[in-house]
């Protein structure tokens, strides 16, 4: 079954026909503009998707490519290429130093047992991508899991896992079942997006939930120091959109455009700049290539294959980062070492 967008007649456009419409993300003030080349490539993708009639032949081609990746004819990555995401466990926050003499926080995320469990090509819901599984179950956890949940793992000869999620990808980035993704899937310097569940704070007032300053501590205020103040009047009633107390946290949220500053391939850990990764420590988040700053040609396509791309070092650092344990580095301007 093909989506309606793939069957819709389309044609390339010229630069004079493009209208620049800037938009703004709710988390980061990032402006996006129309690109003539990217639009024309999207036109070609929709034509290619409309021409897919035999899914079994496509899956056979993908499986053959991954058996001998160094000899396979992989399609070139384009502007619309979208790779699969992975599951990672939040370990904690630490700091690192840059060559300019500044200290920054970074969050450690460990990839655990990521494997492709199933592939979907223009399914009933018009989605194309892979079903990714991660975080292996222990023997005791398997005994406590219902049989209907274990059947989908046993049918594919995959060890049962806790995390299972659909990862949307483009056709040129589809991977066969049992493909393992490690920390080498990413590269230092690239930007990624992290999706997780924010910390649940329960029912909170307006001072904690919305940052209100509250009422004065004296001058006639009695037992209403943390109140919200006026929320309406007799004529208008309750003002629409008024910020009020309510449930805080426990939502699925993105941490956009996080730079990868360090990769530990030995322990399968990815270090991201900043401390704003969503969720508690030891919780799992989803990491995939940034939407607003795609990596383009700097990452392995569709993933890292040792037989094709070669072995990777155990530790990889960003160019601006000072590696831990290195010799004393002298900063210019402040006289400190």
JOHUDA-V777834 format. One record per residue. N is the residue number from 1. RES is the residue in one letter. OMEGA is omega as a letter, one per 40 degrees, with the letter a starting at -180 (* if undefined). BURIAL is b if it has 24 or more other ideal C-beta (glycine too) atoms within 12 Angstrom, else e. Layout:
# JOHUDA-V777834
((N:RES:OMEGA:BURIAL) (N:RES:OMEGA:BURIAL))
This chain:
# JOHUDA-V777834
((1:X:a:e) (2:X:i:e) (3:X:a:e) (4:X:a:e) (5:X:a:e) (6:X:a:b) (7:X:a:e) (8:X:i:e) (9:X:a:e) (10:X:i:e) (11:X:i:e) (12:X:a:e) (13:X:i:e) (14:X:a:e) (15:X:a:e) (16:X:a:e) (17:X:a:e) (18:X:i:e) (19:X:a:e) (20:X:a:e) (21:X:i:e) (22:X:i:e) (23:X:a:e) (24:X:i:e) (25:X:a:e) (26:X:a:e) (27:X:a:e) (28:X:a:e) (29:X:a:e) (30:X:a:e) (31:X:i:e) (32:X:a:e) (33:X:i:e) (34:X:i:e) (35:X:a:e) (36:X:a:e) (37:X:i:e) (38:X:i:e) (39:X:i:b) (40:X:i:b) (41:X:i:b) (42:X:i:b) (43:X:i:b) (44:X:i:b) (45:X:a:b) (46:X:i:b) (47:X:i:e) (48:X:i:b) (49:X:i:b) (50:X:a:e) (51:X:a:e) (52:X:i:b) (53:X:a:e) (54:X:a:e) (55:X:a:e) (56:X:i:e) (57:X:i:e) (58:X:i:b) (59:X:i:b) (60:X:i:e) (61:X:i:e) (62:X:i:b) (63:X:i:e) (64:X:i:e) (65:X:a:b) (66:X:i:b) (67:X:i:e) (68:X:a:e) (69:X:a:b) (70:X:i:e) (71:X:a:e) (72:X:i:e) (73:X:a:e) (74:X:i:b) (75:X:a:e) (76:X:i:e) (77:X:a:b) (78:X:i:b) (79:X:a:b) (80:X:i:b) (81:X:a:b) (82:X:a:b) (83:X:a:b) (84:X:i:b) (85:X:a:b) (86:X:i:b) (87:X:i:b) (88:X:i:b) (89:X:a:b) (90:X:a:b) (91:X:a:b) (92:X:a:e) (93:X:i:e) (94:X:a:e) (95:X:i:e) (96:X:a:b) (97:X:i:b) (98:X:a:e) (99:X:i:e) (100:X:i:e) (101:X:a:e) (102:X:i:e) (103:X:a:e) (104:X:i:b) (105:X:i:e) (106:X:a:b) (107:X:a:b) (108:X:i:b) (109:X:a:b) (110:X:i:b) (111:X:a:b) (112:X:i:b) (113:X:i:b) (114:X:a:b) (115:X:i:b) (116:X:a:b) (117:X:a:b) (118:X:a:b) (119:X:i:b) (120:X:i:b) (121:X:i:b) (122:X:a:b) (123:X:a:e) (124:X:i:e) (125:X:i:e) (126:X:i:e) (127:X:i:b) (128:X:a:b) (129:X:a:b) (130:X:i:b) (131:X:a:b) (132:X:i:b) (133:X:a:b) (134:X:i:b) (135:X:a:b) (136:X:i:e) (137:X:i:b) (138:X:a:e) (139:X:i:e) (140:X:i:e) (141:X:i:e) (142:X:i:e) (143:X:a:e) (144:X:a:e) (145:X:i:e) (146:X:a:e) (147:X:a:e) (148:X:i:e) (149:X:a:e) (150:X:a:e) (151:X:a:e) (152:X:i:e) (153:X:a:b) (154:X:a:e) (155:X:a:e) (156:X:i:e) (157:X:i:e) (158:X:i:b) (159:X:a:b) (160:X:a:b) (161:X:a:b) (162:X:a:b) (163:X:i:b) (164:X:a:b) (165:X:i:b) (166:X:i:b) (167:X:i:b) (168:X:i:b) (169:X:i:b) (170:X:a:b) (171:X:a:b) (172:X:i:b) (173:X:i:b) (174:X:a:b) (175:X:i:b) (176:X:i:b) (177:X:i:b) (178:X:i:b) (179:X:a:b) (180:X:i:b) (181:X:a:b) (182:X:i:b) (183:X:i:b) (184:X:i:b) (185:X:a:b) (186:X:i:b) (187:X:i:b) (188:X:a:b) (189:X:a:b) (190:X:i:b) (191:X:i:b) (192:X:i:b) (193:X:i:b) (194:X:i:b) (195:X:a:b) (196:X:i:b) (197:X:a:e) (198:X:a:e) (199:X:a:e) (200:X:a:e) (201:X:a:e) (202:X:a:e) (203:X:a:e) (204:X:i:e) (205:X:a:b) (206:X:a:b) (207:X:i:e) (208:X:a:e) (209:X:a:e) (210:X:i:e) (211:X:i:e) (212:X:i:e) (213:X:i:e) (214:X:i:e) (215:X:a:e) (216:X:a:e) (217:X:a:e) (218:X:i:e) (219:X:i:e) (220:X:i:e) (221:X:a:e) (222:X:i:e) (223:X:i:e) (224:X:a:e) (225:X:a:e) (226:X:a:e) (227:X:a:e) (228:X:a:b) (229:X:a:e) (230:X:i:e) (231:X:i:e) (232:X:i:e) (233:X:a:e) (234:X:a:e) (235:X:a:e) (236:X:a:e) (237:X:i:e) (238:X:i:e) (239:X:a:e) (240:X:i:e) (241:X:a:e) (242:X:i:e) (243:X:a:e) (244:X:i:b) (245:X:i:e) (246:X:a:e) (247:X:a:e) (248:X:i:e) (249:X:a:e) (250:X:a:e) (251:X:i:e) (252:X:a:e) (253:X:i:e) (254:X:i:b) (255:X:a:b) (256:X:i:b) (257:X:i:b) (258:X:a:b) (259:X:i:b) (260:X:a:b) (261:X:a:b) (262:X:i:b) (263:X:i:b) (264:X:a:b) (265:X:i:b) (266:X:a:e) (267:X:i:e) (268:X:a:b) (269:X:i:b) (270:X:a:b) (271:X:a:b) (272:X:i:b) (273:X:i:b) (274:X:i:b) (275:X:a:e) (276:X:i:b) (277:X:a:b) (278:X:i:b) (279:X:i:b) (280:X:i:e) (281:X:a:e) (282:X:i:e) (283:X:a:b) (284:X:i:b) (285:X:i:b) (286:X:i:b) (287:X:i:b) (288:X:a:b) (289:X:a:b) (290:X:i:b) (291:X:a:b) (292:X:i:e) (293:X:a:e) (294:X:a:b) (295:X:a:b) (296:X:a:e) (297:X:a:e) (298:X:a:e) (299:X:i:b) (300:X:a:b) (301:X:e:b) (302:X:i:b) (303:X:a:b) (304:X:i:b) (305:X:a:b) (306:X:a:e) (307:X:i:e) (308:X:a:e) (309:X:a:e) (310:X:i:e) (311:X:a:e) (312:X:i:e) (313:X:i:e) (314:X:a:e) (315:X:i:e) (316:X:a:b) (317:X:i:b) (318:X:a:b) (319:X:a:e) (320:X:a:e) (321:X:i:b) (322:X:a:b) (323:X:i:e) (324:X:i:e) (325:X:i:e) (326:X:a:e) (327:X:a:e) (328:X:a:e) (329:X:a:e) (330:X:a:e) (331:X:a:e) (332:X:i:e) (333:X:a:e) (334:X:i:e) (335:X:a:e) (336:X:i:e) (337:X:*:e))
